[in-house]
């Protein structure tokens, strides 16, 4: 049976060198992205950061340090931040959308992320 996995949402490489402020991810479609830690932390999808509804908003967490990354099943990553925040689960689909938005908008990424669908 053929695989139904979308190569745009299958990470093949994740790098977050100690002391760096950039998270790097490569997808199965061979696209690579670099996201500043402040963007990842600022768009944390957890209910504690985003509340319950009304979309995803940027939450300024200062200049966070990424301390660890854990894979959640076969669908997401969980980040541990220097501010002790660890509850955000970033689905691969959400991460790819965030990567694409950052590639398009850079540091001017809109305060409210448009059309992310399900997180």
Secondary structure, DSSP 8 states (H G I E B T S, - for coil): ------GGG-EEEEE--TT-SEEEEEETTS-EEEEEHHHHHHT--SHHHH-SSS--B-----S--EEEEEEETTTEEEEEETTS----EEEHHHHHHHHHHHHHHGGG--SB-------
